[in-house]
C-alpha cells in the first residue's frame, strides 16, 4: 500500500468512505454526511498545520485515511492532537488502518507532538483493538455523551505518549501537504 499526504482531489474518495459511516453508524457523531466540497475543504484546512494521509491500494484507489486535529483550542494543549482513521468497507481487517496510523504517528513525532488521543464510540471492539495494538491506553469513558440513531452512546478515550519533551518547543507546521 502506498501512503501519501491527502489532496483536495481525494475528497470524493474520502467522502465515499466517510458518508456511509455518518448515515448508518454511531462511529462518528456527525449526523449529516458532509459533501465532497466540504471534505476537500477539510483536507485543505488541515494540511498546513497537521497531517492528513491517504492509503492507496494496488489499483491506486484510496482505501483509507487518517488525520490529526488539534485536541483543544487552549494554548496548553498545543502538543496534543486527536487522531482518526477510516477505512473503505472492502479494505477493512487488512492492516490498512494500522499502516496509516503508523505513518501518521511518525509524522506527529517529527513535528514535535507529545500526545495523541482518540475517541471511540462504544462498543467498537475493532477500533479498540486497533488503538491498543498501536500502543494507545484507555484513559476514560464519557457515558451517554452522544445521541444518534435513536439512542445514547458512550465515548471512550484512549491516549498515546508520542514522546517526552521537557520543556517542549512548540510543534512545527506540517510541510508535507499538497492540497
VOGU-288425 format. One record per residue: residue number from 0; residue in three letters; z, y negated, x of N, C-alpha, C in turn. Coordinates in Angstrom, 3 decimals, padded with zeros to 6 digits. Example, Ala and Ser with C-alpha at 12.3 -4.5 7.8 and 13.67 -1.06 7.14 Angstrom:
% VOGU-288425
+------+------+----------+----------+----------+----------+----------+----------+----------+----------+----------+
| resi | resn |       nz |       ny |       nx |      caz |      cay |      cax |       cz |       cy |       cx |
+------+------+----------+----------+----------+----------+----------+----------+----------+----------+----------+
|    0 |  Ala |  007.800 |  005.690 |  013.190 |  007.800 |  004.500 |  012.300 |  007.800 |  003.300 |  013.200 |
|    1 |  Ser |  007.080 |  002.250 |  012.850 |  007.140 |  001.060 |  013.670 |  007.870 | -000.030 |  012.900 |
+------+------+----------+----------+----------+----------+----------+----------+----------+----------+----------+
***
This chain:
% VOGU-288425
+------+------+----------+----------+----------+----------+----------+----------+----------+----------+----------+
| resi | resn |       nz |       ny |       nx |      caz |      cay |      cax |       cz |       cy |       cx |
+------+------+----------+----------+----------+----------+----------+----------+----------+----------+----------+
|    0 |  Unk |  000.000 |  001.179 |  000.839 |  000.000 |  000.000 |  000.000 |  000.000 | -001.243 |  000.884 |
|    1 |  Unk | -000.834 | -002.171 |  000.544 | -000.857 | -003.453 |  001.239 |  000.092 | -004.409 |  000.517 |
|    2 |  Unk |  000.858 | -005.173 |  001.273 |  001.763 | -006.185 |  000.722 |  001.368 | -007.527 |  001.307 |
|    3 |  Unk |  001.244 | -008.521 |  000.422 |  000.879 | -009.860 |  000.878 |  001.516 | -010.890 | -000.041 |
|    4 |  Unk |  001.545 | -012.152 |  000.411 |  002.037 | -013.207 | -000.482 |  001.160 | -013.306 | -001.726 |
|    5 |  Unk |  001.799 | -013.552 | -002.842 |  001.061 | -013.727 | -004.094 |  000.201 | -014.976 | -004.018 |
|    6 |  Unk | -000.809 | -014.993 | -004.846 | -001.685 | -016.151 | -005.012 | -001.742 | -016.474 | -006.500 |
|    7 |  Unk | -002.066 | -017.696 | -006.814 | -002.230 | -018.061 | -008.219 | -003.268 | -017.166 | -008.886 |
|    8 |  Unk | -004.242 | -016.702 | -008.129 | -005.280 | -015.826 | -008.687 | -004.743 | -014.433 | -009.056 |
|    9 |  Unk | -003.509 | -014.105 | -008.652 | -002.874 | -012.843 | -009.040 | -002.201 | -012.946 | -010.404 |
|   10 |  Unk | -002.210 | -014.120 | -010.992 | -001.436 | -014.353 | -012.214 | -001.818 | -013.413 | -013.358 |
|   11 |  Unk | -003.071 | -013.092 | -013.527 | -003.453 | -012.197 | -014.625 | -002.863 | -010.802 | -014.421 |
|   12 |  Unk | -002.881 | -010.314 | -013.199 | -002.309 | -009.001 | -012.912 | -000.794 | -009.019 | -013.062 |
|   13 |  Unk | -000.155 | -010.088 | -012.605 |  001.296 | -010.237 | -012.742 |  001.660 | -010.302 | -014.229 |
|   14 |  Unk |  000.887 | -011.060 | -014.981 |  001.100 | -011.154 | -016.431 |  000.978 | -009.783 | -017.089 |
|   15 |  Unk | -000.017 | -009.005 | -016.708 | -000.218 | -007.677 | -017.302 |  000.962 | -006.746 | -017.034 |
|   16 |  Unk |  001.626 | -006.912 | -015.904 |  002.815 | -006.108 | -015.591 |  004.016 | -006.612 | -016.387 |
|   17 |  Unk |  004.189 | -007.914 | -016.451 |  005.399 | -008.511 | -016.997 |  005.412 | -008.617 | -018.522 |
|   18 |  Unk |  004.311 | -008.972 | -019.138 |  004.274 | -009.234 | -020.583 |  004.787 | -008.058 | -021.422 |
|   19 |  Unk |  004.400 | -006.812 | -021.141 |  004.944 | -005.714 | -021.955 |  006.459 | -005.553 | -021.820 |
|   20 |  Unk |  007.008 | -005.898 | -020.667 |  008.454 | -005.816 | -020.474 |  009.170 | -006.894 | -021.273 |
|   21 |  Unk |  008.553 | -008.060 | -021.377 |  009.126 | -009.132 | -022.191 |  009.086 | -008.739 | -023.663 |
|   22 |  Unk |  007.959 | -008.229 | -024.116 |  007.770 | -007.906 | -025.532 |  008.539 | -006.675 | -025.990 |
|   23 |  Unk |  008.656 | -005.676 | -025.126 |  009.168 | -004.395 | -025.597 |  010.415 | -003.878 | -024.942 |
|   24 |  Unk |  011.104 | -004.692 | -024.148 |  012.308 | -004.204 | -023.491 |  013.302 | -005.348 | -023.303 |
|   25 |  Unk |  014.502 | -004.964 | -022.900 |  015.524 | -005.957 | -022.566 |  015.689 | -006.070 | -021.058 |
|   26 |  Unk |  014.712 | -005.556 | -020.295 |  014.764 | -005.670 | -018.841 |  014.796 | -007.134 | -018.430 |
|   27 |  Unk |  014.081 | -007.957 | -019.152 |  014.111 | -009.403 | -018.955 |  014.579 | -010.034 | -020.249 |
|   28 |  Unk |  015.276 | -011.147 | -020.156 |  015.762 | -011.810 | -021.356 |  014.814 | -012.882 | -021.861 |
|   29 |  Unk |  013.637 | -013.009 | -021.248 |  012.630 | -013.857 | -021.877 |  012.231 | -013.173 | -023.176 |
|   30 |  Unk |  011.954 | -013.960 | -024.201 |  011.597 | -013.368 | -025.492 |  010.123 | -013.544 | -025.838 |
|   31 |  Unk |  009.463 | -014.488 | -025.218 |  008.034 | -014.699 | -025.426 |  007.332 | -014.540 | -024.086 |
|   32 |  Unk |  006.364 | -013.635 | -023.995 |  005.680 | -013.451 | -022.710 |  004.992 | -014.734 | -022.250 |
|   33 |  Unk |  005.253 | -015.148 | -021.025 |  004.541 | -016.324 | -020.513 |  003.060 | -015.977 | -020.328 |
|   34 |  Unk |  002.211 | -016.954 | -020.542 |  000.781 | -016.737 | -020.391 |  000.367 | -016.681 | -018.929 |
|   35 |  Unk | -000.892 | -016.398 | -018.717 | -001.430 | -016.289 | -017.362 | -001.268 | -017.607 | -016.614 |
|   36 |  Unk | -001.543 | -018.731 | -017.273 | -001.399 | -020.036 | -016.612 |  000.046 | -020.289 | -016.198 |
|   37 |  Unk |  000.980 | -019.921 | -017.063 |  002.399 | -020.090 | -016.727 |  002.764 | -019.224 | -015.530 |
|   38 |  Unk |  002.256 | -018.003 | -015.471 |  002.548 | -017.136 | -014.327 |  001.951 | -017.726 | -013.051 |
|   39 |  Unk |  000.749 | -018.274 | -013.144 |  000.131 | -018.922 | -011.976 |  000.988 | -020.089 | -011.514 |
|   40 |  Unk |  001.522 | -020.851 | -012.460 |  002.375 | -021.985 | -012.118 |  003.676 | -021.524 | -011.475 |
|   41 |  Unk |  004.250 | -020.455 | -011.973 |  005.484 | -019.922 | -011.389 |  005.257 | -019.482 | -009.943 |
|   42 |  Unk |  004.147 | -018.810 | -009.713 |  003.820 | -018.385 | -008.347 |  003.668 | -019.614 | -007.450 |
|   43 |  Unk |  002.876 | -020.573 | -007.896 |  002.624 | -021.786 | -007.100 |  003.892 | -022.588 | -006.854 |
|   44 |  Unk |  004.781 | -022.634 | -007.839 |  006.035 | -023.376 | -007.690 |  007.002 | -022.682 | -006.734 |
|   45 |  Unk |  006.967 | -021.360 | -006.695 |  007.904 | -020.590 | -005.868 |  007.517 | -020.615 | -004.396 |
|   46 |  Unk |  006.246 | -020.424 | -004.103 |  005.808 | -020.175 | -002.731 |  006.121 | -021.249 | -001.686 |
|   47 |  Unk |  006.185 | -022.502 | -002.007 |  006.530 | -023.436 | -000.930 |  007.937 | -023.221 | -000.350 |
|   48 |  Unk |  008.833 | -022.657 | -001.154 |  010.218 | -022.511 | -000.709 |  010.638 | -021.064 | -000.471 |
|   49 |  Unk |  010.155 | -020.154 | -001.291 |  010.622 | -018.772 | -001.251 |  009.456 | -017.798 | -001.405 |
|   50 |  Unk |  009.637 | -016.574 | -000.912 |  008.562 | -015.587 | -001.011 |  008.354 | -015.052 | -002.429 |
|   51 |  Unk |  007.106 | -014.820 | -002.745 |  006.675 | -014.062 | -003.926 |  005.601 | -013.142 | -003.371 |
|   52 |  Unk |  005.844 | -011.851 | -003.374 |  004.943 | -010.881 | -002.756 |  004.352 | -009.957 | -003.811 |
|   53 |  Unk |  003.125 | -009.522 | -003.576 |  002.490 | -008.515 | -004.424 |  002.134 | -007.302 | -003.584 |
|   54 |  Unk |  002.119 | -006.159 | -004.241 |  001.644 | -004.932 | -003.622 |  000.279 | -004.606 | -004.183 |
|   55 |  Unk | -000.597 | -004.123 | -003.328 | -001.941 | -003.742 | -003.758 | -002.114 | -002.248 | -003.573 |
|   56 |  Unk | -002.644 | -001.586 | -004.592 | -002.899 | -000.155 | -004.495 | -004.181 |  000.095 | -003.690 |
|   57 |  Unk | -004.568 |  001.351 | -003.583 | -005.739 |  001.714 | -002.777 | -007.021 |  001.052 | -003.281 |
|   58 |  Unk | -007.065 |  000.720 | -004.565 | -008.233 |  000.053 | -005.141 | -008.155 | -001.465 | -005.026 |
|   59 |  Unk | -007.086 | -001.986 | -004.404 | -006.941 | -003.428 | -004.248 | -006.365 | -004.126 | -005.463 |
|   60 |  Unk | -005.820 | -003.355 | -006.407 | -005.244 | -003.931 | -007.620 | -003.744 | -004.123 | -007.450 |
|   61 |  Unk | -003.208 | -005.189 | -008.024 | -001.776 | -005.456 | -007.949 | -001.026 | -004.354 | -008.701 |
|   62 |  Unk | -000.134 | -003.660 | -007.983 |  000.646 | -002.608 | -008.624 |  002.123 | -002.965 | -008.753 |
|   63 |  Unk |  002.514 | -004.125 | -008.251 |  003.884 | -004.582 | -008.397 |  004.073 | -005.913 | -007.704 |
|   64 |  Unk |  005.194 | -006.543 | -007.983 |  005.506 | -007.809 | -007.331 |  007.015 | -007.997 | -007.242 |
|   65 |  Unk |  007.406 | -008.784 | -006.271 |  008.805 | -009.176 | -006.074 |  008.833 | -010.655 | -005.737 |
|   66 |  Unk |  009.956 | -011.267 | -006.050 |  010.109 | -012.660 | -005.658 |  011.582 | -012.999 | -005.543 |
|   67 |  Unk |  011.843 | -014.100 | -004.877 |  013.191 | -014.643 | -004.761 |  013.216 | -015.999 | -005.444 |
|   68 |  Unk |  014.361 | -016.313 | -006.011 |  014.579 | -017.608 | -006.650 |  015.948 | -018.112 | -006.218 |
|   69 |  Unk |  016.149 | -019.428 | -006.222 |  017.488 | -019.928 | -005.909 |  018.514 | -019.295 | -006.855 |
|   70 |  Unk |  019.648 | -018.901 | -006.312 |  020.670 | -018.271 | -007.143 |  021.304 | -019.277 | -008.098 |
|   71 |  Unk |  021.542 | -020.468 | -007.626 |  022.110 | -021.537 | -008.441 |  021.756 | -022.866 | -007.782 |
|   72 |  Unk |  021.928 | -023.941 | -008.533 |  021.482 | -025.248 | -008.047 |  022.413 | -025.918 | -007.056 |
|   73 |  Unk |  023.683 | -025.677 | -007.106 |  024.635 | -026.369 | -006.241 |  024.345 | -026.090 | -004.765 |
|   74 |  Unk |  024.555 | -027.091 | -003.929 |  024.222 | -027.004 | -002.503 |  024.909 | -025.841 | -001.793 |
|   75 |  Unk |  026.113 | -025.511 | -002.186 |  026.845 | -024.439 | -001.511 |  026.191 | -023.068 | -001.711 |
|   76 |  Unk |  025.314 | -022.952 | -002.702 |  024.605 | -021.695 | -002.961 |  023.289 | -021.580 | -002.189 |
|   77 |  Unk |  022.949 | -022.554 | -001.372 |  021.600 | -022.591 | -000.790 |  021.261 | -021.404 |  000.102 |
|   78 |  Unk |  022.238 | -020.616 |  000.525 |  021.978 | -019.438 |  001.360 |  021.862 | -018.160 |  000.535 |
|   79 |  Unk |  021.920 | -018.305 | -000.794 |  021.919 | -017.151 | -001.691 |  020.728 | -017.237 | -002.632 |
|   80 |  Unk |  020.045 | -016.110 | -002.800 |  018.910 | -016.028 | -003.712 |  019.138 | -014.907 | -004.721 |
|   81 |  Unk |  018.431 | -015.013 | -005.824 |  018.354 | -013.937 | -006.800 |  016.967 | -013.327 | -006.661 |
|   82 |  Unk |  016.912 | -012.009 | -006.611 |  015.638 | -011.320 | -006.406 |  015.289 | -010.484 | -007.633 |
|   83 |  Unk |  013.988 | -010.294 | -007.824 |  013.479 | -009.499 | -008.939 |  012.287 | -008.686 | -008.482 |
|   84 |  Unk |  012.128 | -007.516 | -009.084 |  010.999 | -006.632 | -008.787 |  010.444 | -006.081 | -010.089 |
|   85 |  Unk |  009.127 | -006.034 | -010.187 |  008.449 | -005.474 | -011.354 |  007.272 | -004.646 | -010.860 |
|   86 |  Unk |  007.078 | -003.479 | -011.483 |  006.034 | -002.553 | -011.058 |  005.180 | -002.163 | -012.259 |
|   87 |  Unk |  003.876 | -002.080 | -012.033 |  002.931 | -001.646 | -013.061 |  003.352 | -000.269 | -013.588 |
|   88 |  Unk |  003.231 | -000.048 | -014.882 |  003.733 |  001.177 | -015.516 |  003.208 |  002.443 | -014.843 |
|   89 |  Unk |  001.944 |  002.483 | -014.483 |  001.382 |  003.704 | -013.900 |  001.699 |  003.864 | -012.418 |
|   90 |  Unk |  002.408 |  002.907 | -011.836 |  002.755 |  002.976 | -010.409 |  004.256 |  003.159 | -010.177 |
|   91 |  Unk |  005.015 |  003.300 | -011.249 |  006.464 |  003.440 | -011.108 |  006.831 |  004.787 | -010.508 |
|   92 |  Unk |  007.983 |  004.799 | -009.847 |  008.531 |  006.008 | -009.222 |  007.667 |  006.524 | -008.073 |
|   93 |  Unk |  006.978 |  005.604 | -007.415 |  006.135 |  005.952 | -006.261 |  006.500 |  005.154 | -005.018 |
|   94 |  Unk |  007.638 |  004.487 | -005.037 |  008.089 |  003.738 | -003.872 |  007.549 |  002.319 | -003.785 |
|   95 |  Unk |  006.856 |  001.859 | -004.816 |  006.273 |  000.513 | -004.794 |  007.369 | -000.549 | -004.718 |
|   96 |  Unk |  008.343 | -000.472 | -005.611 |  009.414 | -001.480 | -005.626 |  010.207 | -001.440 | -004.323 |
|   97 |  Unk |  010.479 | -000.258 | -003.816 |  011.230 | -000.121 | -002.563 |  010.467 | -000.783 | -001.411 |
|   98 |  Unk |  009.168 | -000.544 | -001.314 |  008.364 | -001.138 | -000.244 |  008.308 | -002.656 | -000.390 |
|   99 |  Unk |  008.118 | -003.123 | -001.617 |  008.059 | -004.563 | -001.849 |  009.398 | -005.233 | -001.542 |
|  100 |  Unk |  010.482 | -004.634 | -001.998 |  011.803 | -005.191 | -001.698 |  012.059 | -005.199 | -000.189 |
|  101 |  Unk |  011.678 | -004.135 |  000.490 |  011.870 | -004.101 |  001.941 |  011.195 | -005.275 |  002.619 |
|  102 |  Unk |  009.956 | -005.557 |  002.224 |  009.225 | -006.688 |  002.798 |  009.878 | -008.021 |  002.412 |
|  103 |  Unk |  010.287 | -008.147 |  001.160 |  010.922 | -009.380 |  000.700 |  012.226 | -009.642 |  001.453 |
|  104 |  Unk |  013.041 | -008.619 |  001.615 |  014.330 | -008.808 |  002.286 |  014.148 | -009.211 |  003.742 |
|  105 |  Unk |  013.154 | -008.647 |  004.417 |  012.861 | -009.069 |  005.792 |  012.469 | -010.542 |  005.845 |
|  106 |  Unk |  011.650 | -010.972 |  004.907 |  011.254 | -012.391 |  004.844 |  012.475 | -013.278 |  004.629 |
|  107 |  Unk |  013.370 | -012.856 |  003.738 |  014.550 | -013.675 |  003.436 |  015.466 | -013.809 |  004.642 |
|  108 |  Unk |  015.641 | -012.734 |  005.389 |  016.447 | -012.804 |  006.613 |  015.806 | -013.778 |  007.595 |
|  109 |  Unk |  014.493 | -013.675 |  007.777 |  013.789 | -014.548 |  008.714 |  013.906 | -016.017 |  008.314 |
|  110 |  Unk |  014.004 | -016.279 |  007.030 |  014.131 | -017.656 |  006.542 |  015.553 | -018.186 |  006.660 |
|  111 |  Unk |  016.515 | -017.309 |  006.893 |  017.892 | -017.752 |  007.066 |  018.810 | -017.519 |  005.886 |
|  112 |  Unk |  018.378 | -016.747 |  004.892 |  019.242 | -016.467 |  003.749 |  020.296 | -015.433 |  004.127 |
|  113 |  Unk |  021.453 | -015.546 |  003.500 |  022.599 | -014.688 |  003.843 |  022.941 | -013.678 |  002.754 |
|  114 |  Unk |  022.623 | -013.964 |  001.509 |  022.946 | -013.059 |  000.405 |  021.787 | -013.006 | -000.579 |
|  115 |  Unk |  021.576 | -011.801 | -001.131 |  020.616 | -011.608 | -002.217 |  021.365 | -010.992 | -003.387 |
|  116 |  Unk |  021.122 | -011.499 | -004.573 |  021.756 | -010.996 | -005.787 |  020.676 | -010.496 | -006.739 |
|  117 |  Unk |  021.050 | -009.528 | -007.554 |  020.128 | -009.005 | -008.564 |  020.895 | -008.750 | -009.841 |
|  118 |  Unk |  020.372 | -009.244 | -010.947 |  020.945 | -008.978 | -012.258 |  020.157 | -007.865 | -012.923 |
|  119 |  Unk |  020.868 | -006.895 | -013.491 |  020.223 | -005.742 | -014.119 |  020.778 | -005.581 | -015.532 |
|  120 |  Unk |  019.888 | -005.618 | -016.529 |  020.298 | -005.330 | -017.890 |  020.698 | -003.863 | -017.952 |
|  121 |  Unk |  021.866 | -003.611 | -018.506 |  022.403 | -002.244 | -018.533 |  022.274 | -001.633 | -019.925 |
|  122 |  Unk |  022.034 | -000.327 | -019.980 |  021.855 |  000.607 | -018.870 |  020.429 |  000.554 | -018.328 |
|  123 |  Unk |  020.285 |  000.802 | -017.048 |  018.979 |  000.900 | -016.401 |  019.172 |  001.688 | -015.101 |
|  124 |  Unk |  019.248 |  002.998 | -015.230 |  019.553 |  003.872 | -014.094 |  018.532 |  003.722 | -012.971 |
|  125 |  Unk |  017.262 |  003.542 | -013.309 |  016.230 |  003.434 | -012.274 |  016.428 |  002.174 | -011.437 |
|  126 |  Unk |  016.715 |  001.051 | -012.082 |  016.909 | -000.193 | -011.344 |  018.202 | -000.150 | -010.527 |
|  127 |  Unk |  019.256 |  000.415 | -011.096 |  020.500 |  000.561 | -010.344 |  020.264 |  001.409 | -009.104 |
|  128 |  Unk |  019.553 |  002.529 | -009.256 |  019.276 |  003.412 | -008.119 |  018.434 |  002.698 | -007.059 |
|  129 |  Unk |  017.434 |  001.938 | -007.494 |  016.611 |  001.178 | -006.551 |  017.482 |  000.215 | -005.749 |
|  130 |  Unk |  018.244 | -000.596 | -006.430 |  019.035 | -001.617 | -005.753 |  020.090 | -001.000 | -004.840 |
|  131 |  Unk |  020.789 |  000.007 | -005.331 |  021.799 |  000.633 | -004.484 |  021.155 |  001.361 | -003.309 |
|  132 |  Unk |  019.965 |  001.913 | -003.507 |  019.231 |  002.539 | -002.413 |  018.799 |  001.543 | -001.354 |
|  133 |  Unk |  018.665 |  000.275 | -001.738 |  018.305 | -000.790 | -000.801 |  019.546 | -001.414 | -000.167 |
|  134 |  Unk |  020.731 | -000.934 | -000.537 |  021.957 | -001.442 |  000.051 |  022.739 | -002.422 | -000.811 |
|  135 |  Unk |  022.229 | -002.776 | -001.973 |  022.966 | -003.660 | -002.873 |  024.214 | -002.931 | -003.383 |
|  136 |  Unk |  025.275 | -003.691 | -003.596 |  026.526 | -003.143 | -004.104 |  026.900 | -003.851 | -005.402 |
|  137 |  Unk |  027.430 | -003.107 | -006.381 |  027.816 | -003.747 | -007.644 |  028.976 | -004.710 | -007.439 |
|  138 |  Unk |  028.884 | -005.865 | -008.108 |  029.944 | -006.858 | -007.975 |  030.529 | -007.274 | -009.322 |
|  139 |  Unk |  029.921 | -006.873 | -010.414 |  030.500 | -007.213 | -011.711 |  029.533 | -007.033 | -012.853 |
|  140 |  Unk |  030.087 | -007.062 | -014.051 |  029.298 | -006.923 | -015.274 |  029.697 | -008.041 | -016.227 |
|  141 |  Unk |  028.689 | -008.690 | -016.783 |  028.908 | -009.643 | -017.866 |  028.640 | -008.880 | -019.159 |
|  142 |  Unk |  029.676 | -008.550 | -019.930 |  029.463 | -007.780 | -021.149 |  028.808 | -008.609 | -022.250 |
|  143 |  Unk |  027.890 | -007.991 | -022.963 |  027.273 | -008.579 | -024.159 |  026.850 | -010.026 | -023.951 |
|  144 |  Unk |  026.164 | -010.296 | -022.836 |  025.808 | -011.668 | -022.478 |  024.427 | -012.086 | -022.999 |
|  145 |  Unk |  023.581 | -011.113 | -023.348 |  022.247 | -011.445 | -023.837 |  021.927 | -010.681 | -025.106 |
|  146 |  Unk |  021.318 | -011.364 | -026.067 |  020.946 | -010.719 | -027.330 |  019.429 | -010.645 | -027.418 |
|  147 |  Unk |  018.920 | -009.435 | -027.452 |  017.484 | -009.232 | -027.535 |  017.209 | -007.916 | -028.238 |
|  148 |  Unk |  016.118 | -007.864 | -028.977 |  015.692 | -006.665 | -029.695 |  016.786 | -006.160 | -030.638 |
|  149 |  Unk |  017.479 | -007.117 | -031.261 |  018.439 | -006.784 | -032.296 |  019.803 | -006.335 | -031.837 |
|  150 |  Unk |  020.096 | -006.442 | -030.542 |  021.437 | -006.050 | -030.105 |  021.849 | -006.813 | -028.857 |
|  151 |  Unk |  023.150 | -006.750 | -028.564 |  023.715 | -007.380 | -027.381 |  023.561 | -006.462 | -026.188 |
|  152 |  Unk |  023.337 | -007.072 | -025.004 |  023.154 | -006.310 | -023.770 |  024.089 | -006.822 | -022.687 |
|  153 |  Unk |  024.624 | -005.882 | -021.912 |  025.408 | -006.212 | -020.729 |  024.455 | -006.466 | -019.569 |
|  154 |  Unk |  024.885 | -007.307 | -018.640 |  024.135 | -007.509 | -017.402 |  025.074 | -007.254 | -016.237 |
|  155 |  Unk |  024.674 | -006.316 | -015.392 |  025.410 | -006.044 | -014.167 |  024.824 | -006.849 | -013.032 |
|  156 |  Unk |  025.675 | -007.201 | -012.086 |  025.221 | -007.950 | -010.918 |  025.479 | -007.151 | -009.663 |
|  157 |  Unk |  024.482 | -007.125 | -008.802 |  024.534 | -006.449 | -007.512 |  024.281 | -007.479 | -006.428 |
|  158 |  Unk |  024.856 | -007.258 | -005.260 |  024.706 | -008.207 | -004.159 |  024.455 | -007.454 | -002.855 |
|  159 |  Unk |  023.634 | -008.057 | -002.008 |  023.332 | -007.506 | -000.687 |  023.605 | -008.578 |  000.359 |
|  160 |  Unk |  024.418 | -008.234 |  001.360 |  024.618 | -009.127 |  002.500 |  023.410 | -008.976 |  003.416 |
|  161 |  Unk |  022.652 | -010.040 |  003.573 |  021.456 | -010.007 |  004.421 |  021.811 | -010.224 |  005.883 |
|  162 |  Unk |  022.731 | -011.146 |  006.125 |  023.174 | -011.450 |  007.485 |  024.400 | -012.348 |  007.403 |
|  163 |  Unk |  025.153 | -012.363 |  008.466 |  026.324 | -013.241 |  008.552 |  025.989 | -014.357 |  009.534 |
|  164 |  Unk |  026.091 | -015.584 |  009.105 |  025.806 | -016.733 |  009.964 |  026.875 | -017.774 |  009.699 |
|  165 |  Unk |  027.681 | -018.047 |  010.690 |  028.765 | -018.992 |  010.514 |  028.832 | -019.970 |  011.668 |
|  166 |  Unk |  028.683 | -021.251 |  011.475 |  028.224 | -021.831 |  010.222 |  026.716 | -021.635 |  010.092 |
|  167 |  Unk |  026.244 | -021.408 |  008.897 |  024.810 | -021.147 |  008.743 |  023.976 | -022.424 |  008.760 |
|  168 |  Unk |  022.886 | -022.432 |  009.522 |  021.954 | -023.552 |  009.387 |  021.246 | -023.421 |  008.038 |
|  169 |  Unk |  020.713 | -024.494 |  007.505 |  020.014 | -024.396 |  006.219 |  018.827 | -023.450 |  006.306 |
|  170 |  Unk |  018.565 | -022.685 |  005.237 |  017.374 | -021.837 |  005.231 |  016.115 | -022.664 |  005.374 |
|  171 |  Unk |  015.081 | -022.050 |  005.929 |  013.800 | -022.713 |  006.115 |  012.896 | -022.465 |  004.909 |
|  172 |  Unk |  011.974 | -023.376 |  004.626 |  010.987 | -023.121 |  003.570 |  010.069 | -021.969 |  003.953 |
|  173 |  Unk |  009.536 | -021.328 |  002.940 |  008.614 | -020.208 |  003.136 |  007.227 | -020.760 |  003.480 |
|  174 |  Unk |  006.673 | -020.318 |  004.578 |  005.353 | -020.813 |  005.007 |  004.255 | -019.771 |  004.799 |
|  175 |  Unk |  004.605 | -018.611 |  004.245 |  003.633 | -017.524 |  004.112 |  002.791 | -017.587 |  002.870 |
|  176 |  Unk |  003.084 | -018.502 |  001.971 |  002.356 | -018.552 |  000.716 |  001.035 | -019.267 |  000.836 |
|  177 |  Unk |  000.116 | -018.852 |  000.016 | -001.196 | -019.489 | -000.030 | -001.688 | -019.585 | -001.444 |
|  178 |  Unk | -000.830 | -020.105 | -002.326 | -001.155 | -020.160 | -003.748 | -002.406 | -020.946 | -003.968 |
+------+------+----------+----------+----------+----------+----------+----------+----------+----------+----------+
***
